[in-house]
Amino acid sequence: MRSFSEYSVLLQQIHKPDPNRDSAVTLALKLMPLVFLRPKNIRFMKWEYIKLDQALIIIPKEEMKMNRELKVPLASQAIEILQEAYKHTGHLEYVFISTIGVGKNKPIGESATTNAIRRMVDPRTGKAFGTGFMTSHGFRHTASTMLNELGYRSDVIELQLAHENSDRIRATYNKAQLLPERTKMMQEWADYLDVLRCRSSDLI
């Protein structure tokens, strides 16, 4: 993502109703900017990981690249998205199951979200975003870049992204997971994205 303006346009298109887009893909795309998880963790997210009463996603270490449990604080906007998803797949194992896959309990396809972004039409050009504009993994890079630019502490951002830290002192310090600070950041980030999405691109 090259600019705040482009991110605003992308968010607008994700939230724009599209009868040709699978509802599970739309919900996954809405959640991705709010949680910074790797696409694989979104795709294979299970309802047993979702703790709405605690406003957390708790992903077991076996599912994480660094083999460490990850707690993801949920902003109120993320909770609303998951509550909507629960109406469709709450009785199944996975959170994001495509319409054609409900009977088979299979999660959305590996490239489903990235392909959906490529097909979205950029209102500024009238053409599809196409390849190279944004990928599902790109939400992580964008969040990292923008949160750093907005002045949030790098330790907090890196913990939320579940990045490995080679500095033993900082790694020991981070065992506390800085959950209160991350919780505050995630809600402020979600609120910021709401504002960004509602702005006209020529005002950013």
C-alpha positions as a Markdown table, in Angstrom:
| # | Residue | x | y | z |
|---|---|---|---|---|
| 1 | Met | 0.0 | 0.0 | 0.0 |
| 2 | Arg | 1.6 | 3.2 | -1.2 |
| 3 | Ser | -0.5 | 5.9 | 0.7 |
| 4 | Phe | -3.1 | 6.6 | 3.2 |
| 5 | Ser | -5.3 | 7.7 | 0.4 |
| 6 | Glu | -5.1 | 4.3 | -1.4 |
| 7 | Tyr | -5.8 | 2.5 | 1.9 |
| 8 | Ser | -8.9 | 4.7 | 2.3 |
| 9 | Val | -10.1 | 3.7 | -1.1 |
| 10 | Leu | -9.4 | 0.0 | -0.5 |
| 11 | Leu | -11.3 | 0.0 | 2.8 |
| 12 | Gln | -14.3 | 1.7 | 1.1 |
| 13 | Gln | -14.4 | -1.0 | -1.5 |
| 14 | Ile | -14.1 | -3.8 | 1.0 |
| 15 | His | -17.1 | -2.4 | 2.9 |
| 16 | Lys | -19.1 | -1.7 | -0.3 |
| 17 | Pro | -21.8 | -4.3 | -0.7 |
| 18 | Asp | -21.0 | -6.7 | -3.6 |
| 19 | Pro | -23.5 | -9.5 | -4.4 |
| 20 | Asn | -20.8 | -11.3 | -6.5 |
| 21 | Arg | -18.5 | -11.6 | -3.5 |
| 22 | Asp | -18.8 | -14.5 | -1.1 |
| 23 | Ser | -20.0 | -13.2 | 2.2 |
| 24 | Ala | -17.3 | -15.1 | 4.1 |
| 25 | Val | -14.6 | -13.5 | 2.0 |
| 26 | Thr | -16.1 | -10.0 | 2.7 |
| 27 | Leu | -16.2 | -10.7 | 6.4 |
| 28 | Ala | -12.6 | -12.0 | 6.4 |
| 29 | Leu | -11.5 | -8.9 | 4.5 |
| 30 | Lys | -13.2 | -6.6 | 7.0 |
| 31 | Leu | -11.5 | -8.4 | 9.9 |
| 32 | Met | -8.0 | -8.5 | 8.4 |
| 33 | Pro | -7.1 | -4.8 | 8.8 |
| 34 | Leu | -8.3 | -5.0 | 12.5 |
| 35 | Val | -6.2 | -7.9 | 13.7 |
| 36 | Phe | -3.0 | -8.0 | 11.6 |
| 37 | Leu | -3.0 | -11.8 | 11.5 |
| 38 | Arg | -1.2 | -13.8 | 8.7 |
| 39 | Pro | -3.7 | -14.9 | 6.0 |
| 40 | Lys | -3.3 | -18.5 | 7.0 |
| 41 | Asn | -4.4 | -17.7 | 10.6 |
| 42 | Ile | -7.4 | -15.9 | 9.2 |
| 43 | Arg | -8.3 | -18.7 | 6.8 |
| 44 | Phe | -8.0 | -21.5 | 9.4 |
| 45 | Met | -9.4 | -19.5 | 12.4 |
| 46 | Lys | -11.6 | -21.7 | 14.5 |
| 47 | Trp | -14.5 | -20.6 | 16.7 |
| 48 | Glu | -12.7 | -22.2 | 19.7 |
| 49 | Tyr | -10.1 | -19.5 | 19.4 |
| 50 | Ile | -12.6 | -16.7 | 19.7 |
| 51 | Lys | -13.3 | -15.4 | 23.2 |
| 52 | Leu | -15.9 | -12.7 | 22.7 |
| 53 | Asp | -16.5 | -12.4 | 26.5 |
| 54 | Gln | -12.8 | -11.5 | 26.9 |
| 55 | Ala | -12.6 | -9.5 | 23.6 |
| 56 | Leu | -9.7 | -11.7 | 22.5 |
| 57 | Ile | -8.7 | -14.2 | 19.9 |
| 58 | Ile | -6.3 | -16.7 | 21.4 |
| 59 | Ile | -4.4 | -18.7 | 18.8 |
| 60 | Pro | -2.5 | -21.7 | 20.2 |
| 61 | Lys | 1.2 | -21.9 | 19.7 |
| 62 | Glu | 0.8 | -24.9 | 17.3 |
| 63 | Glu | -0.9 | -22.6 | 14.8 |
| 64 | Met | 1.7 | -19.8 | 15.0 |
| 65 | Lys | 4.9 | -19.4 | 12.9 |
| 66 | Met | 7.0 | -18.7 | 16.0 |
| 67 | Asn | 5.4 | -21.5 | 18.0 |
| 68 | Arg | 4.1 | -19.1 | 20.7 |
| 69 | Glu | 0.5 | -18.5 | 21.7 |
| 70 | Leu | -0.8 | -15.2 | 20.5 |
| 71 | Lys | -3.5 | -13.2 | 22.2 |
| 72 | Val | -5.2 | -10.7 | 19.8 |
| 73 | Pro | -7.2 | -7.9 | 21.5 |
| 74 | Leu | -10.4 | -7.3 | 19.7 |
| 75 | Ala | -11.7 | -3.8 | 19.0 |
| 76 | Ser | -15.5 | -3.3 | 19.2 |
| 77 | Gln | -15.6 | -3.2 | 15.4 |
| 78 | Ala | -13.8 | -6.6 | 15.2 |
| 79 | Ile | -16.3 | -8.1 | 17.6 |
| 80 | Glu | -19.2 | -6.9 | 15.5 |
| 81 | Ile | -17.7 | -8.6 | 12.4 |
| 82 | Leu | -17.2 | -11.9 | 14.3 |
| 83 | Gln | -20.8 | -11.7 | 15.7 |
| 84 | Glu | -22.0 | -11.4 | 12.1 |
| 85 | Ala | -19.9 | -14.4 | 11.0 |
| 86 | Tyr | -21.2 | -16.4 | 13.9 |
| 87 | Lys | -24.7 | -16.2 | 12.5 |
| 88 | His | -23.5 | -18.1 | 9.4 |
| 89 | Thr | -20.8 | -20.5 | 10.8 |
| 90 | Gly | -21.1 | -20.5 | 14.6 |
| 91 | His | -22.3 | -24.1 | 14.4 |
| 92 | Leu | -19.2 | -25.2 | 12.4 |
| 93 | Glu | -15.5 | -25.5 | 13.2 |
| 94 | Tyr | -14.0 | -22.7 | 11.1 |
| 95 | Val | -15.0 | -19.0 | 11.2 |
| 96 | Phe | -14.7 | -18.2 | 7.5 |
| 97 | Ile | -16.3 | -20.8 | 5.3 |
| 98 | Ser | -17.3 | -20.1 | 1.8 |
| 99 | Thr | -20.9 | -20.4 | 0.7 |
| 100 | Ile | -20.2 | -23.4 | -1.4 |
| 101 | Gly | -18.1 | -25.0 | 1.4 |
| 102 | Val | -20.5 | -24.8 | 4.3 |
| 103 | Gly | -21.7 | -28.4 | 3.8 |
| 104 | Lys | -18.1 | -29.6 | 3.7 |
| 105 | Asn | -16.9 | -27.4 | 6.6 |
| 106 | Lys | -14.0 | -26.2 | 4.5 |
| 107 | Pro | -12.5 | -22.7 | 5.1 |
| 108 | Ile | -12.2 | -20.1 | 2.3 |
| 109 | Gly | -9.6 | -20.8 | -0.3 |
| 110 | Glu | -6.0 | -19.8 | 0.0 |
| 111 | Ser | -6.1 | -17.0 | -2.6 |
| 112 | Ala | -9.8 | -16.0 | -2.0 |
| 113 | Thr | -9.2 | -12.7 | -0.2 |
| 114 | Thr | -6.3 | -11.6 | -2.4 |
| 115 | Asn | -8.3 | -12.4 | -5.6 |
| 116 | Ala | -11.3 | -10.5 | -4.2 |
| 117 | Ile | -9.0 | -7.4 | -3.8 |
| 118 | Arg | -7.7 | -7.7 | -7.3 |
| 119 | Arg | -11.3 | -7.8 | -8.7 |
| 120 | Met | -12.4 | -4.7 | -6.8 |
| 121 | Val | -12.9 | -1.6 | -8.9 |
| 122 | Asp | -10.9 | 1.5 | -8.0 |
| 123 | Pro | -13.5 | 4.3 | -8.3 |
| 124 | Arg | -10.8 | 6.8 | -9.2 |
| 125 | Thr | -9.9 | 4.9 | -12.4 |
| 126 | Gly | -13.0 | 2.7 | -13.1 |
| 127 | Lys | -10.6 | -0.3 | -13.4 |
| 128 | Ala | -9.9 | -3.3 | -11.2 |
| 129 | Phe | -7.1 | -2.9 | -8.7 |
| 130 | Gly | -5.4 | -5.9 | -10.3 |
| 131 | Thr | -2.2 | -7.5 | -9.3 |
| 132 | Gly | 0.3 | -5.5 | -7.2 |
| 133 | Phe | -2.1 | -3.1 | -5.5 |
| 134 | Met | -2.6 | -5.1 | -2.3 |
| 135 | Thr | -2.5 | -8.7 | -1.1 |
| 136 | Ser | -4.0 | -10.3 | 2.0 |
| 137 | His | -0.5 | -10.4 | 3.7 |
| 138 | Gly | -0.2 | -6.7 | 2.9 |
| 139 | Phe | -2.6 | -5.7 | 5.7 |
| 140 | Arg | 0.2 | -6.6 | 8.1 |
| 141 | His | 2.8 | -4.5 | 6.4 |
| 142 | Thr | 0.4 | -1.6 | 6.1 |
| 143 | Ala | -0.6 | -1.7 | 9.8 |
| 144 | Ser | 3.1 | -1.8 | 10.8 |
| 145 | Thr | 4.1 | 1.1 | 8.6 |
| 146 | Met | 1.1 | 3.3 | 9.5 |
| 147 | Leu | 1.1 | 2.6 | 13.2 |
| 148 | Asn | 4.8 | 3.5 | 13.4 |
| 149 | Glu | 4.1 | 6.7 | 11.5 |
| 150 | Leu | 1.3 | 7.4 | 14.0 |
| 151 | Gly | 3.8 | 7.2 | 16.8 |
| 152 | Tyr | 2.9 | 3.9 | 18.5 |
| 153 | Arg | 5.7 | 2.0 | 20.3 |
| 154 | Ser | 7.5 | -0.4 | 18.1 |
| 155 | Asp | 7.6 | -3.1 | 20.9 |
| 156 | Val | 3.8 | -3.0 | 21.0 |
| 157 | Ile | 3.4 | -3.2 | 17.2 |
| 158 | Glu | 5.9 | -6.0 | 16.9 |
| 159 | Leu | 4.2 | -8.0 | 19.6 |
| 160 | Gln | 0.8 | -7.6 | 17.9 |
| 161 | Leu | 2.3 | -8.8 | 14.6 |
| 162 | Ala | 3.8 | -11.8 | 16.5 |
| 163 | His | 7.3 | -11.1 | 15.0 |
| 164 | Glu | 10.3 | -12.8 | 16.4 |
| 165 | Asn | 12.6 | -10.6 | 18.5 |
| 166 | Ser | 16.3 | -11.6 | 18.5 |
| 167 | Asp | 17.1 | -9.3 | 21.4 |
| 168 | Arg | 17.0 | -11.4 | 24.5 |
| 169 | Ile | 16.4 | -8.5 | 26.9 |
| 170 | Arg | 13.5 | -7.2 | 24.9 |
| 171 | Ala | 12.2 | -10.7 | 24.4 |
| 172 | Thr | 12.2 | -11.3 | 28.1 |
| 173 | Tyr | 10.5 | -7.9 | 28.7 |
| 174 | Asn | 7.9 | -8.8 | 26.1 |
| 175 | Lys | 6.8 | -12.0 | 27.9 |
| 176 | Ala | 4.3 | -9.8 | 29.7 |
| 177 | Gln | 2.8 | -9.3 | 26.2 |
| 178 | Leu | 1.9 | -5.7 | 26.9 |
| 179 | Leu | -1.8 | -6.6 | 26.6 |
| 180 | Pro | -3.3 | -3.5 | 28.1 |
| 181 | Glu | -1.2 | -1.3 | 25.8 |
| 182 | Arg | -2.0 | -3.4 | 22.8 |
| 183 | Thr | -5.7 | -3.4 | 23.6 |
| 184 | Lys | -5.7 | 0.4 | 23.7 |
| 185 | Met | -3.8 | 0.5 | 20.4 |
| 186 | Met | -6.1 | -1.9 | 18.6 |
| 187 | Gln | -9.2 | 0.0 | 19.5 |
| 188 | Glu | -7.6 | 3.3 | 18.5 |
| 189 | Trp | -6.5 | 1.8 | 15.3 |
| 190 | Ala | -10.0 | 0.5 | 14.5 |
| 191 | Asp | -11.4 | 3.9 | 15.2 |
| 192 | Tyr | -8.8 | 5.5 | 13.0 |
| 193 | Leu | -9.6 | 3.1 | 10.1 |
| 194 | Asp | -13.3 | 4.1 | 10.5 |
| 195 | Val | -12.4 | 7.7 | 10.0 |
| 196 | Leu | -10.0 | 6.9 | 7.2 |
| 197 | Arg | -12.6 | 4.9 | 5.4 |
| 198 | Cys | -15.2 | 7.6 | 5.6 |
| 199 | Arg | -13.0 | 10.3 | 4.2 |
| 200 | Ser | -13.0 | 11.3 | 0.6 |
| 201 | Ser | -9.7 | 10.3 | -1.0 |
| 202 | Asp | -9.0 | 13.8 | -2.1 |
| 203 | Leu | -9.0 | 15.0 | 1.5 |
| 204 | Ile | -6.2 | 12.7 | 2.7 |
